[in-house]
Amino acid sequence: MVIISLIPIPYRIAALTREKHALFDYPTDRLAGIIKDVGFRCTACSKCCTRAFNGHVFLLDRDVAAVRAIEPDTLEPAPDPEFCDQNGIFYVSGYALKVKNDAEGSCWFLENGRCRIYDRRFAICRIYPYMLHREPDAEGNVDWRQISGLDRHGEYNVEITNDECLAIARETMEYEHAFLAHQIAFLECVHDWFTRHRLRHVQKIYDDRMRKYRKGEPISVMVYTDGHFEKYILKPKKSLS
């Protein structure tokens, strides 16, 4: 298994740039056709609003600004920081939403199975379960993935108008472009920061600090947002009793 943080940053930037170019070449009407064929409709099961089912909610910069206007304490560094320098400081590409300390890891804004800020929900929440990025399948073959959690939530084969499918496809592609641009900018910022401050990623220190974090020790995380780093002291969550 390749540890991503050990791949030289310029190589990672080049790979993401190629991905971004490939996304530009992907026909919007093709994605719209897939959306129409799938015919997904939300049934308000709230599965997608839990970390157990769907991982974390990564926030674009405009979403971070929205959270700060609504409830700023619900921001936390996205899981799994990418880098750790020789001083034990971690670096992560952005913010995520906090989750509740329940068995499912429910979104902070989920109450009684409903989103209490639904009319102001964030980019990834609006387009879900649609996506458009390349990832390996079970055999390791890399191809486009357009739908998340197929047949595991919601209902399917619902009639959706062509105009609605096209609008969803455009918004999905807009999000994926913004996400890739954000990741590229993060890597460029890390590369510049490490160069100017004579820092380097040290995997052993990363592993040691993460072990201590899991045992209850807080860690310092530099979170990339709006073109710069913000320092965040991340305290371990208390386990369920």
N, C-alpha and C positions, 0 to 999 in steps of 0.2 A: 504494500500500500504506500502510495506517495503522500508525504505530508505536504500539503499545499503551501504552507508558509516557507518551506525550504526551496521551493521553485523560485529562481531569481525574479524579482519584481518586474523588470522589463519584459520578460517572457510572458508573465501573467497579463500585463497590459496589452501586449501584442495579441494574445489569445482572445481577450475580451473585445478588442477592437475588431478582430475578424468576426466574432460572434455578432457584433453590432452591425457590421456590413452585411452579414448574411441575413439579419433581421430586416434590413432595408430592402433586400431583394425578395423577401417573402411576400407573395401576393395577398393583399388584404381580403380580396373576395374569396380566396381559398379558405382562410380562417373563418370567414362569415359562413361559408358553405358547411364547414364542420360544425359550427355552432348550431346551424339550422338542422343538420342531421341528428345531432345529439338531443336537441330539444330539451335542455335542462330547465327545470323550474324549482326554485327553493320551496321547501315545505316547512321552513322554520324549525328544523330539528335541532339547530344550534351546534351541531357537531363541528362545523368549520370554525367555530368561535372558541375552540379549546386547543390547548397545546398537545394534549394526548392524541388528537386526531390529525392536527394540521400544523404542528410546529409553532413558530413564533410569527407575529405580525411585524414585518419589517416596514419601517416608515420612511417614505421619501421626505426631503426637506420641507416641502409644503405641508405634509402631514404632521411633521414635528411642530411646525408653527401653529397648526390647528390644535394639536394636543395642548400646547402651552397656553392657548387661549381658553381651553375648556377645563383642563385639570392637569397642570404640569407635573404633578407628582406621579403620574402614571407612566412616565417615561423611564426606561432603563436601557443600558447597553444591550445590543443584540447578542444572543448567545454565541459562545465559541469564538472569542477574540482570535484574530488572524496572526498577530505578532506579539512578542514579548521581548523587550530590550534587555541589555545586560544589567540594568538597574531594577528589573522586576516590574516594569510598567507595561501593561497590556495595551493593544491598539485594536479597535474594532471599527467596522465600516459605517456604523450608524446606530440609531435608536430603534427599540422595539417597544411594544406595549407591555406593561406589567400584566401578570395574570394573578388570579386569586389563589390562595393557598388551599385549594380543594383537590380532590383526587384527579379530576380531569385537567386542571390548569386552565380554568375558564377565564376568558377575557375579562379584564377589569370592568368593562362597560356592559357586560352581560348580566341581566337581572331577570329572573323568572323565565329564562329561555328566550328573552328578547333583548335586542341592542337598544340601550337607552339613548344613544346618539345616532340612531339609524339615518336620520336626515343629514347628518354631518359625517357619515362614516368615511373611512380613509380609502385611498386609491386601490390597494390590494383587496379590500373588503368589497368594493363596488364591482370589480371584475371577476372575482372568484365565482365559480371554479375554473374560469378560463385562464389560460396562460399561453405563452409562446416562447419556449426556449429549448435548446438542445441538451439532452442528457442521455447517458447510456441505459439500455434496457438490461434485462436479466442476463443476456448473453454478452453484454459489453458493447453492443452496437449503438453508436450515437445517432440519434434522430430527433426530429422535432416532437415535443410534447405539447399538446394543446389543452388538455382537460385534466384536472386533478380530482382524485377520489371517485373515479367513474364507477357507477353502480353501488356506491357505498353510502350515499346520502341523496336527499332530494328525489325528484321524479324525472322521468325522461320521456322522449317522443312527444313532447308538448309542441303545439304549433306556435312558431315564432315568426313574425313578419320579416320580410327581407330587409326592410329599413332598420328594424331593431337589431337584427343579426349583424348588419354592417356597422351600426353604431357601437355595439359591443366589441366587435373585432378591432375597430379603430382605437377604442379606449384601451383595450388589452395591449395592442402594439405600442401605444403611447407609454403605457406603464413600463413595458419591457425595455423600451429605449431609454427611459428615464432611469430605470434601475441599473442598466449596464453603464450608462454615463456616470452615475453615482459611484459605482464600483471602480471604474477607471480613475475617476478623480481622487478617490480614496487612496488607491495605490500610488498615484503620482504624488500625493501629499505625504504619504509615509516615506517614499523614496527621498523626497526633498528634505523632510524632517530628519531622517536618519543621517543623511549626508551632512547637513549643516551642523548637527549636534554630535556627530561621530558615534552614532549608535548602530547596533546590529541586532538582529534577531538571534536569540539563544534558546534552542529547544529545551535544553536541560533545565534552565531557569523557568521556562514556561511550564514544564511538567511539574517541577517542584512547587511552584506557586499555586498551580491548580489543585494539587493534592492538599495543600494547606487550606485553600479556599473551601474545598469539600469537607474539611474537618472543622470549619467555622471561622477561618481567618479572612478578613476583608482584603480585597485587592484594589489597586488603582488602575483605572481604565481610561485611556484617551479615546473619546468617541468622536468620530468624524461627522461633522454636520455643518451645512451651510458654508463649505469651503475651508473649515478650520477644525482644530481639535478642541474638545471640551473635556476637562478632567472630571471623572465621576468615581466616587468611592463606592464600590459594589460590595454589599454585605450578603453573606449566604442567607438563603431563605430557610426559615425554620421548617423542619419536616413535620408532617401530619402526625399527631399523637394517636 
